Amino acid sequence: MSSSEANSSSDTSGRPPSWPTSWRLPSSWRLPYVVPAVGGGGRAGGVVLAAGTGGCPTARPVKPVSPVPSDIDIAQSVKPVPVKEVFKGAFGLKEEDVFSYGPYKGKINLNIWSKLKDKPNGHYVVVCGINPTPLGEGKSTTTVGLSQALGAFLGQKVLTNIRQPSMGPTFGIKGGAAGGGYAQCFPMEDFNLHMTGDIHAITAAHNLFAAAIDTRYYHENSSSAKGIWNRLCPVDKNGKREFEPTMYARLEKLGLGHKKENPDLLTEEEIEKFCILDIDPDTITWKRVTDCSDKYLRKVEIGLSPSEFSKKKNEQMKRTSSYGITVSSEIMAILALATDLKDLRSRLGKMICCYSKKGEPITADDFGITGALAVLMMDALPPNTMQTLEGTPALVHAGPFANIAHGNSSIISDLIGLKLVGKDGYVLTEAGFGSDMGGEKFFNIKCYYSGLKPDCAVIVCSVRALKLHSCEAPKIVAGQTPAKEYREENLDLVEKGCANLIAHIQNVRKHGVKAVVAINRFGTDTDAELALVKKIAEENGAFAAVVAEHHAKGGAGATALGEAVMAACKTPSDFKFLYDAKKDSIKSKILKVVQEVYGGADVKYSEKAEAVLSRYQADPAINCLPICMSKTQYSLSDDAKKLGAPKGFTITVQDMYVSAGAGFIVVSLGDITFMPGLPIKPAYYKIDLDFTQDPPRVVGLS
């Protein structure tokens, strides 16, 4: 798709998803489930709820207290509105349009698309950031705070679309991702823990595929083609064989689709081709996954049981493998990029897990497992319904990481949301990390597949992060109190660090989108520091730069930010892609990102990367895909130590692999860990149940 082909978010012709005309309500969604709401308890007692306002009837501004209590105490001090009432009130939905999963979370019916497909889209706003510190700069918090400002104080129809967090970081180092302070998506326990089971569905589907790969490898090395044929297509009592419909894709790939109705037409040679995938075990890239941080699973040996011994080969069918965290699964990226159920199934079938000994890619379709994977994933496809602390609606769906995948919430959430809010409403969607990471991938991957055009981009920054990017302040370490330079006024450090902010403003503008800078205020920031950031940002191309205090004040602290976003959306953007995914070569696409987004000068490739690249360039189905750069989030470069806005550097591509189902080429700029570890004192030390209340309440989540 070229730049000129990008559709406006207000263009109803767009690329409408072909969702099925009916969507079943799974029995699991009808099970009795009660989420306790704690009203008035905790340190945040005294919260006052106001009546609904403007475009969001269920909006109820809170009255913050100072000092700001813990996130979970705030969340548990406010009684949520039943989530069905939030969505019915905000968008006029009917009972069958929203499925309850307990009172305060649920799923939105995909049938809503057919009801609203002719309705104009609302304004499309993406929230990204600058290169963060290890502590984070409050991007999720800003997204939620902006939503609360628009819906609870400025009378606008608004919907917040954010990613579902992995439980690995929740119990590890980072904590949850519901926002914080008085700008949260809640109930916090539901948001940060199991939600409605989408991540568990991904775990089950991913590991089923992993089991299928190793099982097939074992049987091909323990049996003959004839033996496998008789198991795959057994003769029935009438003496006939039948192919399962899930086998048709492999038959088509082998040029045997015309024989799918009669297996007996296959020759012995064709039977061998159909049955023997000839897996090269050294090329198996499909890891098993779990939604837990566990560094001991980074390298494992599998196939050690006596049941994995091949008498035919007289050897143990063992191999070295590894685990990844569930959200690193390609299936997670597929969930985020699929536009409908058929698209989801098609993408699952294209996933490449390994290669044959002749170098041919082997996909899920080749294993005949695509249908089963789609069945496991179908109930995860509808977005999850939740709400913000001040009663504005939110869709929480998908959670691919931005440093190893594209780092954005689902296309389906955005497509539905833009119809729900209508012509004058706002959909806020969050992109992971900075404009060089989730932001760039939002523009060049997510918008490429959705056909949507953003009206505005919010860039979140903090004085703390800008001081770090001065390259003169002490480094910030997670779990440790920042040095005094971060707690005392220092205009010189702030001014120098603004080089990083300027680079991110330029990145957004290169895509033809207006940039609104949200300066997330911390308690240690001074008025002079904040004024300096605002001045520099607006002098360097920002549409507006606004101080936001939503963490301490809720939506009331982000009204100026909301007004700036509304003003930016009054005129259409001139959105364009950075490269032409179909026409540009893979190397050209990589170079454009390095030079235009990172500020680098050139790219060099390892011997391994060059070998992979030559294979990809020869495959038209791969060469035309967007690229997904996998690198550190802490720097514009591939070196986490290069802070600020480095120039003239050379990026090294270490490796690359194709996520054919997701539809992008992952370009690895360094060693990326797919399985996080735990620190000496993980977050789980603080998490427990408080039995002094009835029902017991969760404590310690952050």
C-alpha positions as CSV (number, residue, x, y, z in Angstrom):
1,M,0.0,0.0,0.0
2,S,1.4,3.4,-1.0
3,S,1.1,6.6,1.0
4,S,-1.7,7.8,-1.2
5,E,-3.7,4.7,-0.6
6,A,-4.0,5.2,3.2
7,N,-7.7,5.6,4.0
8,S,-9.0,8.4,6.2
9,S,-10.4,7.4,9.5
10,S,-13.6,9.3,8.6
11,D,-13.9,7.3,5.3
12,T,-16.7,4.8,5.8
13,S,-15.7,2.9,2.7
14,G,-12.5,1.9,4.5
15,R,-11.7,-1.8,4.7
16,P,-14.8,-3.1,6.6
17,P,-14.2,-6.4,8.4
18,S,-16.4,-9.3,7.2
19,W,-17.5,-10.4,10.6
20,P,-20.0,-13.2,10.7
21,T,-23.6,-12.3,10.8
22,S,-24.0,-14.2,14.1
23,W,-21.7,-14.6,17.1
24,R,-22.4,-17.2,19.7
25,L,-22.3,-16.4,23.3
26,P,-20.0,-19.1,24.8
27,S,-21.3,-20.9,27.8
28,S,-18.2,-19.8,29.8
29,W,-19.5,-16.2,29.5
30,R,-22.7,-17.2,31.2
31,L,-21.1,-18.8,34.3
32,P,-22.0,-17.0,37.6
33,Y,-19.0,-14.9,38.5
34,V,-18.9,-12.1,41.0
35,V,-16.2,-9.5,41.3
36,P,-16.4,-7.8,44.7
37,A,-16.5,-4.0,44.7
38,V,-15.1,-2.3,47.8
39,G,-16.8,1.0,48.3
40,G,-15.2,3.6,50.6
41,G,-12.5,1.4,51.9
42,G,-8.8,1.8,51.8
43,R,-6.6,4.9,52.2
44,A,-8.5,6.7,49.4
45,G,-11.7,7.0,51.4
46,G,-13.7,10.2,50.7
47,V,-13.9,9.9,46.9
48,V,-16.9,11.8,45.8
49,L,-18.8,10.7,42.6
50,A,-20.6,13.3,40.5
51,A,-23.4,12.8,38.0
52,G,-22.7,11.7,34.4
53,T,-21.9,14.5,31.9
54,G,-22.1,15.3,28.3
55,G,-21.1,12.6,25.8
56,C,-20.6,9.9,28.6
57,P,-23.7,9.5,30.7
58,T,-21.9,7.1,33.2
59,A,-19.0,9.6,33.7
60,R,-18.6,10.4,37.4
61,P,-15.6,12.6,38.2
62,V,-13.8,11.6,41.4
63,K,-12.6,14.0,44.1
64,P,-8.9,13.2,44.6
65,V,-7.2,13.3,48.0
66,S,-3.6,14.3,48.8
67,P,-1.2,12.7,49.2
68,V,-2.2,10.3,46.4
69,P,-2.9,6.9,47.9
70,S,-1.7,3.6,46.3
71,D,-3.1,2.6,43.0
72,I,-5.0,-0.3,44.3
73,D,-6.4,1.6,47.3
74,I,-7.8,4.2,44.9
75,A,-9.2,1.6,42.5
76,Q,-10.9,-0.3,45.4
77,S,-12.3,2.9,46.9
78,V,-14.6,3.5,43.8
79,K,-17.5,1.2,43.1
80,P,-17.6,0.5,39.4
81,V,-20.7,0.8,37.3
82,P,-21.8,-2.5,35.7
83,V,-19.9,-2.6,32.5
84,K,-23.0,-3.3,30.4
85,E,-24.5,0.0,31.7
86,V,-21.3,1.9,30.8
87,F,-21.5,0.7,27.1
88,K,-25.2,0.9,26.8
89,G,-25.3,4.4,28.3
90,A,-22.3,5.7,26.3
91,F,-23.2,4.3,22.9
92,G,-26.9,3.2,23.0
93,L,-26.1,-0.5,22.8
94,K,-28.6,-3.1,23.5
95,E,-28.5,-6.1,25.9
96,E,-27.3,-8.5,23.2
97,D,-24.4,-6.2,22.1
98,V,-22.4,-6.7,25.3
99,F,-21.7,-10.0,27.0
100,S,-21.1,-9.9,30.7
101,Y,-18.2,-11.8,32.3
102,G,-19.1,-10.9,35.8
103,P,-20.5,-7.4,36.5
104,Y,-17.5,-5.3,35.7
105,K,-15.9,-6.9,32.6
106,G,-17.1,-8.5,29.5
107,K,-16.9,-8.8,25.7
108,I,-18.4,-6.7,23.0
109,N,-20.4,-8.6,20.3
110,L,-18.7,-8.5,16.9
111,N,-22.1,-8.2,15.3
112,I,-22.0,-4.5,16.3
113,W,-20.0,-3.9,13.1
114,S,-22.8,-4.9,10.8
115,K,-25.1,-2.5,12.7
116,L,-22.7,0.4,12.5
117,K,-20.8,-0.1,9.3
118,D,-22.4,2.8,7.5
119,K,-21.8,5.2,10.4
120,P,-19.0,7.7,10.0
121,N,-15.8,7.2,12.1
122,G,-14.7,9.4,15.0
123,H,-11.4,11.0,15.5
124,Y,-8.5,8.6,15.8
125,V,-5.8,9.5,18.3
126,V,-2.6,7.5,19.1
127,V,-0.7,7.9,22.3
128,C,3.0,7.1,22.3
129,G,6.0,8.6,24.1
130,I,9.7,9.5,24.1
131,N,12.4,6.9,24.9
132,P,11.5,6.1,28.6
133,T,13.5,5.5,31.7
134,P,13.3,2.0,33.2
135,L,10.6,3.4,35.5
136,G,8.2,4.4,32.7
137,E,6.9,7.9,32.1
138,G,3.1,7.3,32.5
139,K,2.0,6.6,28.9
140,S,-0.9,4.3,29.9
141,T,-1.8,6.7,32.8
142,T,-1.9,9.6,30.3
143,T,-4.1,7.7,27.9
144,V,-6.6,6.9,30.6
145,G,-6.4,10.5,32.0
146,L,-7.0,12.0,28.6
147,S,-10.1,9.7,28.2
148,Q,-11.4,10.8,31.6
149,A,-10.9,14.4,30.7
150,L,-12.7,14.1,27.4
151,G,-15.6,12.0,28.7
152,A,-16.1,13.2,32.3
153,F,-15.2,16.9,32.0
154,L,-15.3,18.0,28.3
155,G,-18.6,16.3,27.4
156,Q,-17.2,14.2,24.5
157,K,-17.9,10.7,23.4
158,V,-14.7,8.8,24.0
159,L,-13.4,5.3,24.0
160,T,-10.0,4.2,25.3
161,N,-8.4,1.2,23.6
162,I,-5.4,-0.2,25.5
163,R,-3.4,-3.5,25.6
164,Q,-4.0,-6.3,28.1
165,P,-0.9,-6.7,30.3
166,S,1.0,-9.9,30.8
167,M,1.0,-11.4,34.2
168,G,4.8,-11.9,33.9
169,P,5.6,-8.2,34.6
170,T,2.7,-7.9,37.0
171,F,4.3,-10.3,39.4
172,G,7.9,-9.4,38.4
173,I,9.4,-6.0,38.0
174,K,7.2,-3.6,36.1
175,G,3.9,-4.2,37.8
176,G,0.6,-3.9,36.0
177,A,-0.5,-1.6,33.2
178,A,-3.8,-0.2,34.2
179,G,-2.5,3.3,34.5
180,G,-2.1,4.8,38.0
181,G,-3.2,7.3,40.6
182,Y,-6.5,8.8,39.6
183,A,-6.2,7.8,36.0
184,Q,-6.8,4.0,35.9
185,C,-8.6,1.4,34.0
186,F,-10.4,-0.7,36.6
187,P,-11.2,-3.0,38.4
188,M,-7.5,-3.3,38.8
189,E,-7.6,-6.9,39.8
190,D,-9.5,-7.9,36.6
191,F,-7.4,-5.7,34.4
192,N,-4.0,-7.0,35.6
193,L,-4.8,-10.6,36.1
194,H,-6.9,-13.1,34.0
195,M,-9.3,-10.6,32.4
196,T,-11.6,-12.9,30.3
197,G,-8.9,-15.5,29.5
198,D,-7.6,-14.2,26.2
199,I,-3.9,-14.7,27.1
200,H,-4.7,-18.2,28.4
201,A,-6.4,-19.0,25.0
202,I,-3.2,-17.8,23.3
203,T,-1.1,-20.0,25.6
204,A,-3.3,-23.0,24.8
205,A,-3.2,-22.5,21.0
206,H,0.5,-21.8,20.9
207,N,1.4,-24.8,22.9
208,L,-0.9,-27.1,20.9
209,F,1.0,-26.1,17.8
210,A,4.3,-26.7,19.5
211,A,3.1,-30.2,20.6
212,A,1.9,-30.9,17.0
213,I,5.4,-30.0,15.6
214,D,7.3,-32.3,17.9
215,T,4.8,-35.1,17.6
216,R,4.9,-34.9,13.8
217,Y,8.7,-34.9,13.8
218,Y,8.7,-38.0,16.0
219,H,6.3,-39.9,13.9
220,E,8.0,-39.1,10.6
221,N,11.2,-40.5,12.2
222,S,9.5,-43.5,13.7
223,S,7.1,-44.6,10.9
224,S,6.9,-44.8,7.2
225,A,5.0,-42.6,4.8
226,K,2.5,-45.4,4.3
227,G,2.0,-45.8,8.0
228,I,1.3,-42.1,8.4
229,W,-1.0,-42.1,5.4
230,N,-3.1,-44.9,6.9
231,R,-3.4,-42.9,10.1
232,L,-4.2,-39.5,8.5
233,C,-6.6,-41.0,5.9
234,P,-7.8,-44.3,7.2
235,V,-10.0,-46.6,5.2
236,D,-13.6,-46.4,6.6
237,K,-16.0,-49.4,6.8
238,N,-17.1,-48.8,3.2
239,G,-13.5,-49.1,2.0
240,K,-13.1,-45.3,1.3
241,R,-10.7,-42.7,2.5
242,E,-11.4,-39.1,3.1
243,F,-9.3,-36.0,3.6
244,E,-10.3,-33.8,6.5
245,P,-11.1,-30.2,5.3
246,T,-8.1,-28.9,7.4
247,M,-5.9,-30.9,5.0
248,Y,-7.0,-29.1,1.9
249,A,-4.5,-26.3,2.3
250,R,-1.6,-28.6,2.2
251,L,-3.0,-30.4,-0.8
252,E,-3.4,-27.0,-2.6
253,K,0.2,-26.1,-1.7
254,L,1.4,-29.4,-3.3
255,G,-0.7,-28.8,-6.4
256,L,-3.0,-31.6,-5.5
257,G,-6.2,-29.6,-4.7
258,H,-8.0,-31.2,-7.6
259,K,-7.7,-34.6,-5.8
260,K,-9.0,-33.5,-2.4
261,E,-12.4,-35.3,-2.9
262,N,-10.7,-38.7,-3.5
263,P,-7.5,-39.6,-1.6
264,D,-7.2,-42.8,-3.7
265,L,-6.3,-40.7,-6.7
266,L,-2.9,-39.8,-5.1
267,T,0.1,-41.7,-6.5
268,E,2.7,-43.2,-4.1
269,E,5.0,-40.3,-4.7
270,E,2.2,-37.8,-4.0
271,I,1.3,-39.7,-0.8
272,E,4.9,-39.4,0.3
273,K,4.9,-35.6,-0.4
274,F,1.7,-35.2,1.5
275,C,2.6,-37.2,4.6
276,I,6.3,-36.4,5.0
277,L,7.0,-32.8,6.0
278,D,10.7,-33.6,6.3
279,I,11.2,-31.2,9.2
280,D,14.7,-30.0,9.8
281,P,14.8,-29.9,13.6
282,D,17.5,-27.3,13.7
283,T,15.1,-24.8,12.0
284,I,12.2,-25.2,14.5
285,T,11.7,-21.7,15.8
286,W,8.3,-22.3,17.5
287,K,8.9,-22.1,21.3
288,R,6.5,-23.1,24.0
289,V,5.1,-20.3,26.0
290,T,3.8,-19.4,29.5
291,D,2.5,-16.2,31.0
292,C,5.1,-16.1,33.7
293,S,8.6,-14.6,34.0
294,D,10.9,-17.6,34.4
295,K,14.5,-17.3,33.2
296,Y,15.1,-21.0,33.8
297,L,13.0,-21.7,30.8
298,R,15.2,-19.7,28.4
299,K,17.0,-22.9,27.4
300,V,15.5,-26.4,27.9
301,E,16.0,-29.9,26.5
302,I,12.9,-31.7,25.4
303,G,12.2,-35.3,24.2
304,L,14.0,-37.0,27.0
305,S,11.4,-39.6,27.9
306,P,11.7,-43.2,26.7
307,S,8.5,-42.6,24.7
308,E,10.5,-40.3,22.4
309,F,13.0,-43.0,21.4
310,S,12.8,-43.9,17.8
311,K,13.5,-47.6,17.0
312,K,13.6,-46.8,13.3
313,K,16.5,-44.3,13.9
314,N,17.8,-46.0,17.0
315,E,18.1,-42.6,18.7
316,Q,16.4,-40.4,21.1
317,M,14.3,-37.7,19.4
318,K,15.5,-35.0,21.7
319,R,16.4,-31.4,20.9
320,T,17.3,-28.1,22.7
321,S,14.5,-25.6,22.8
322,S,13.2,-22.7,24.9
323,Y,10.1,-21.0,26.3
324,G,8.9,-17.5,25.6
325,I,6.4,-15.4,27.6
326,T,2.9,-15.8,26.1
327,V,2.6,-12.2,24.9
328,S,5.7,-12.8,22.7
329,S,3.8,-15.4,20.7
330,E,3.0,-14.6,17.1
331,I,-0.6,-15.6,17.9
332,M,-0.8,-12.5,20.1
333,A,0.4,-10.3,17.2
334,I,-2.2,-12.0,15.0
335,L,-5.0,-11.4,17.5
336,A,-4.0,-7.7,17.4
337,L,-3.9,-7.4,13.6
338,A,-6.7,-9.6,12.5
339,T,-9.7,-7.7,11.1
340,D,-12.3,-10.5,11.4
341,L,-12.7,-14.2,12.2
342,K,-11.8,-15.4,8.7
343,D,-8.8,-13.2,8.6
344,L,-7.7,-14.6,12.0
345,R,-8.0,-18.2,10.7
346,S,-6.1,-17.3,7.5
347,R,-3.3,-15.6,9.4
348,L,-3.0,-18.6,11.8
349,G,-2.6,-20.9,8.8
350,K,0.3,-18.9,7.4
351,M,2.5,-19.1,10.6
352,I,5.9,-20.5,9.7
353,C,7.3,-22.8,12.5
354,C,10.2,-24.4,10.8
355,Y,11.7,-25.4,7.4
356,S,12.1,-28.7,5.6
357,K,15.5,-30.2,4.9
358,K,15.1,-28.7,1.4
359,G,14.6,-25.2,2.8
360,E,10.9,-25.0,2.2
361,P,8.8,-23.2,4.9
362,I,6.4,-25.3,6.8
363,T,3.3,-23.6,8.2
364,A,0.4,-24.4,10.5
365,D,-1.7,-25.3,7.4
366,D,0.8,-28.0,6.6
367,F,0.1,-29.6,10.0
368,G,-3.6,-29.4,9.5
369,I,-4.0,-27.6,12.8
370,T,-5.3,-24.2,11.6
371,G,-8.9,-25.0,12.3
372,A,-8.2,-26.1,15.9
373,L,-6.1,-23.0,16.5
374,A,-8.9,-20.8,15.2
375,V,-11.4,-22.6,17.5
376,L,-9.2,-22.0,20.5
377,M,-8.8,-18.3,19.6
378,M,-12.4,-17.5,18.4
379,D,-13.6,-16.5,21.9
380,A,-10.6,-14.2,22.3
381,L,-11.4,-12.2,19.2
382,P,-14.2,-10.0,20.6
383,P,-12.6,-7.0,22.6
384,N,-12.9,-6.9,26.4
385,T,-15.1,-4.2,27.9
386,M,-14.0,-2.3,30.9
387,Q,-14.1,1.3,32.2
388,T,-11.9,4.0,33.6
389,L,-11.9,5.2,37.2
390,E,-14.2,8.1,36.2
391,G,-16.7,6.0,34.3
392,T,-15.6,6.3,30.6
393,P,-15.7,3.2,28.5
394,A,-12.6,1.2,27.6
395,L,-11.8,-1.7,25.3
396,V,-8.8,-3.8,26.5
397,H,-7.6,-6.2,23.9
398,A,-4.4,-7.9,22.8
399,G,-0.9,-7.1,24.3
400,P,2.0,-7.7,21.9
401,F,5.3,-6.2,23.3
402,A,6.7,-3.3,21.3
403,N,10.3,-4.3,21.5
404,I,9.8,-7.8,19.9
405,A,6.5,-7.3,18.1
406,H,4.4,-4.3,16.9
407,G,3.2,-3.2,20.4
408,N,-0.3,-2.1,19.8
409,S,-3.8,-3.0,20.9
410,S,-6.1,-4.7,18.4
411,I,-7.3,-3.4,15.1
412,I,-10.8,-4.8,15.8
413,S,-11.0,-2.5,18.9
414,D,-10.2,0.5,16.9
415,L,-12.5,-0.3,14.0
416,I,-15.5,-0.9,16.3
417,G,-14.6,2.0,18.6
418,L,-14.5,4.6,15.7
419,K,-18.0,3.6,14.8
420,L,-19.3,3.6,18.4
421,V,-18.1,7.2,19.2
422,G,-19.4,8.5,15.9
423,K,-18.3,11.5,13.8
424,D,-17.4,13.9,16.6
425,G,-16.2,11.4,19.1
426,Y,-12.6,10.2,20.0
427,V,-10.9,6.9,20.1
428,L,-7.6,6.8,22.0
429,T,-5.3,4.0,21.2
430,E,-2.0,3.4,22.9
431,A,1.3,2.4,21.1
432,G,4.0,0.8,23.2
433,F,7.1,2.8,24.2
434,G,8.3,5.7,22.0
435,S,7.5,7.0,18.5
436,D,10.5,5.0,17.3
437,M,9.0,1.7,18.6
438,G,5.2,1.2,19.0
439,G,4.6,4.6,17.3
440,E,6.5,3.8,14.1
441,K,4.8,0.3,14.0
442,F,1.4,1.9,14.6
443,F,1.9,4.0,11.5
444,N,3.6,1.5,9.2
445,I,2.1,-1.9,10.4
446,K,-1.2,-1.3,12.2
447,C,-2.5,1.4,9.9
448,Y,-1.2,-0.5,6.9
449,Y,-3.5,-3.4,7.7
450,S,-6.4,-1.5,9.2
451,G,-6.6,1.2,6.5
452,L,-7.2,3.8,9.2
453,K,-5.7,7.3,9.3
454,P,-4.8,8.9,12.6
455,D,-5.8,12.5,13.2
456,C,-3.4,13.2,16.0
457,A,-0.6,11.7,18.0
458,V,0.0,12.4,21.7
459,I,3.7,12.2,22.8
460,V,4.1,11.6,26.5
461,C,7.2,12.8,28.2
462,S,8.4,13.6,31.7
463,V,11.0,16.0,33.1
464,R,12.7,13.0,34.7
465,A,13.2,11.2,31.3
466,L,14.4,14.4,29.7
467,K,17.0,14.9,32.3
468,L,18.2,11.4,31.7
469,H,18.5,12.1,28.0
470,S,20.8,15.1,28.7
471,C,23.5,12.4,28.8
472,E,24.8,14.2,31.9
473,A,22.5,12.9,34.7
474,P,23.1,9.7,36.7
475,K,21.4,6.6,35.3
476,I,18.1,5.5,36.6
477,V,17.8,2.0,38.0
478,A,14.4,0.3,38.5
479,G,13.8,-0.3,42.2
480,Q,16.2,2.5,43.3
481,T,15.4,6.1,44.3
482,P,16.6,8.4,41.5
483,A,19.6,10.7,42.2
484,K,19.1,14.2,43.5
485,E,19.5,15.6,39.9
486,Y,16.0,14.3,39.3
487,R,14.5,15.8,42.5
488,E,16.0,19.3,42.2
489,E,15.4,21.9,39.5
490,N,18.0,21.8,36.7
491,L,17.0,23.7,33.6
492,D,20.3,22.9,31.8
493,L,19.7,19.1,32.0
494,V,16.1,19.6,30.9
495,E,17.1,21.7,27.9
496,K,19.7,19.3,26.7
497,G,17.4,16.3,27.2
498,C,14.8,17.9,25.0
499,A,16.8,16.8,22.0
500,N,15.1,13.4,22.5
501,L,11.6,15.0,22.6
502,I,12.3,17.0,19.5
503,A,13.3,13.8,17.6
504,H,10.0,12.2,18.5
505,I,8.0,15.2,17.5
506,Q,9.8,15.1,14.1
507,N,9.1,11.3,13.8
508,V,5.3,11.9,14.2
509,R,5.3,14.8,11.8
510,K,7.2,12.8,9.1
511,H,4.1,10.6,9.0
512,G,2.0,13.7,8.3
513,V,0.3,13.7,11.8
514,K,0.0,16.6,14.3
515,A,1.9,16.0,17.5
516,V,0.5,17.1,20.9
517,V,3.0,16.8,23.7
518,A,1.7,15.7,27.1
519,I,4.2,16.7,29.9
520,N,3.3,14.2,32.6
521,R,3.9,16.2,35.8
522,F,5.7,14.5,38.7
523,G,5.8,15.9,42.2
524,T,9.4,16.9,41.9
525,D,9.0,19.0,38.7
526,T,9.2,22.8,39.0
527,D,7.1,25.3,37.1
528,A,10.2,26.6,35.4
529,E,11.2,23.1,34.1
530,L,7.7,22.4,32.8
531,A,7.5,25.8,31.1
532,L,10.9,25.2,29.4
533,V,9.7,21.8,28.0
534,K,6.5,23.4,26.7
535,K,8.5,26.3,25.0
536,I,11.0,24.0,23.3
537,A,8.3,21.5,22.1
538,E,6.2,24.2,20.5
539,E,9.2,25.9,19.0
540,N,10.1,22.6,17.4
541,G,7.0,21.6,15.6
542,A,4.5,20.4,18.3
543,F,0.9,21.4,17.6
544,A,0.7,22.1,21.4
545,A,2.6,21.1,24.5
546,V,0.5,20.8,27.7
547,V,1.3,20.0,31.3
548,A,-1.0,17.1,32.5
549,E,-1.7,16.2,36.2
550,H,-4.1,13.3,35.8
551,H,-2.2,11.0,38.1
552,A,-3.0,13.4,41.1
553,K,-6.2,14.9,39.8
554,G,-7.8,12.5,37.5
555,G,-9.5,13.8,34.3
556,A,-9.6,17.3,35.8
557,G,-5.9,17.4,35.6
558,A,-5.9,16.6,31.8
559,T,-8.6,18.9,30.5
560,A,-6.0,21.2,28.9
561,L,-4.6,18.2,27.2
562,G,-8.0,17.1,26.1
563,E,-8.7,20.6,24.6
564,A,-5.4,20.5,22.7
565,V,-6.2,17.1,21.2
566,M,-9.7,18.4,20.2
567,A,-8.2,21.4,18.5
568,A,-5.6,19.2,16.7
569,C,-8.4,17.0,15.4
570,K,-10.4,19.9,13.9
571,T,-8.4,19.7,10.7
572,P,-7.5,16.5,8.9
573,S,-4.0,15.1,9.0
574,D,-1.9,14.4,5.9
575,F,-1.0,10.8,7.0
576,K,1.6,8.9,5.0
577,F,3.6,5.8,5.4
578,L,7.3,6.0,5.8
579,Y,7.9,3.4,3.0
580,D,6.0,1.5,0.4
581,A,5.8,-2.0,1.9
582,K,5.0,-3.7,-1.4
583,K,7.4,-1.9,-3.7
584,D,10.5,-1.1,-1.5
585,S,13.1,-3.7,-1.0
586,I,13.6,-5.1,2.5
587,K,16.9,-3.3,2.9
588,S,15.4,-0.1,1.7
589,K,12.6,-0.3,4.2
590,I,15.1,-0.9,7.0
591,L,17.3,2.0,5.9
592,K,14.4,4.4,5.8
593,V,13.4,3.6,9.4
594,V,17.0,3.9,10.6
595,Q,17.6,7.2,8.8
596,E,14.2,8.9,9.1
597,V,13.1,7.6,12.6
598,Y,16.2,6.7,14.5
599,G,18.5,9.4,13.1
600,G,21.2,6.9,12.0
601,A,23.4,7.0,8.9
602,D,23.7,3.4,7.7
603,V,22.9,-0.3,8.3
604,K,25.2,-3.2,8.3
605,Y,24.2,-6.9,8.4
606,S,25.7,-9.9,10.1
607,E,26.5,-12.9,8.0
608,K,23.5,-14.7,9.4
609,A,21.2,-11.8,8.6
610,E,22.5,-11.6,5.0
611,A,21.7,-15.3,4.5
612,V,18.2,-14.9,5.8
613,L,17.7,-11.8,3.8
614,S,18.7,-13.4,0.5
615,R,16.0,-16.1,1.1
616,Y,13.3,-13.5,2.0
617,Q,14.1,-11.3,-1.0
618,A,13.6,-14.2,-3.3
619,D,10.1,-14.9,-1.9
620,P,7.5,-12.4,-3.2
621,A,5.1,-13.3,-0.4
622,I,7.7,-12.2,2.2
623,N,9.5,-9.4,0.4
624,C,6.3,-7.3,0.3
625,L,5.7,-7.3,4.1
626,P,6.2,-4.3,6.4
627,I,9.1,-4.5,8.8
628,C,9.0,-4.8,12.6
629,M,12.3,-3.5,14.1
630,S,13.2,-5.3,17.3
631,K,15.5,-3.2,19.5
632,T,16.0,-1.5,22.8
633,Q,13.2,0.9,23.9
634,Y,15.6,3.1,25.8
635,S,17.5,4.7,22.9
636,L,16.7,5.9,19.4
637,S,19.6,3.7,18.3
638,D,20.3,0.0,18.9
639,D,22.5,0.8,21.9
640,A,20.6,1.4,25.1
641,K,23.5,3.6,26.4
642,K,23.2,6.1,23.5
643,L,20.7,8.5,25.1
644,G,19.4,11.8,23.8
645,A,19.3,12.1,20.1
646,P,22.4,10.4,18.7
647,K,23.2,11.0,15.0
648,G,25.3,9.4,12.3
649,F,25.5,6.0,13.9
650,T,25.4,2.6,12.1
651,I,22.7,0.1,13.0
652,T,23.7,-3.6,13.0
653,V,21.1,-6.1,12.0
654,Q,21.9,-9.3,13.8
655,D,19.1,-11.5,12.6
656,M,15.7,-11.5,11.1
657,Y,12.7,-13.8,10.9
658,V,9.3,-13.6,9.3
659,S,6.0,-13.6,11.3
660,A,4.1,-14.6,8.2
661,G,0.8,-14.9,10.0
662,A,1.1,-11.5,11.6
663,G,2.3,-10.1,8.3
664,F,5.7,-8.6,9.1
665,I,9.4,-9.3,9.1
666,V,11.0,-9.0,12.5
667,V,14.4,-7.3,12.2
668,S,16.5,-8.0,15.2
669,L,19.1,-5.3,16.2
670,G,20.5,-7.2,19.1
671,D,19.8,-9.9,21.6
672,I,16.2,-9.7,22.6
673,T,15.0,-11.9,25.5
674,F,11.6,-13.5,24.8
675,M,11.4,-14.7,28.4
676,P,11.8,-12.2,31.2
677,G,13.3,-13.2,34.6
678,L,12.5,-12.2,38.1
679,P,14.5,-9.8,40.3
680,I,15.7,-10.6,43.8
681,K,12.5,-9.0,45.2
682,P,9.7,-9.5,42.7
683,A,6.4,-7.6,42.9
684,Y,4.7,-10.8,44.2
685,Y,6.1,-10.1,47.7
686,K,3.6,-7.3,48.0
687,I,0.6,-9.2,46.6
688,D,-1.8,-10.9,48.9
689,L,-5.3,-11.2,50.2
690,D,-6.6,-9.1,53.1
691,F,-8.9,-11.3,55.1
692,T,-9.8,-8.5,57.5
693,Q,-12.5,-7.5,55.0
694,D,-15.4,-9.6,53.8
695,P,-15.1,-10.5,51.0
696,P,-11.3,-10.5,51.2
697,R,-9.6,-7.9,49.0
698,V,-6.5,-8.1,46.9
699,V,-3.6,-5.9,48.1
700,G,-0.3,-5.0,46.7
701,L,-1.1,-4.8,43.0
702,S,0.5,-1.9,41.2
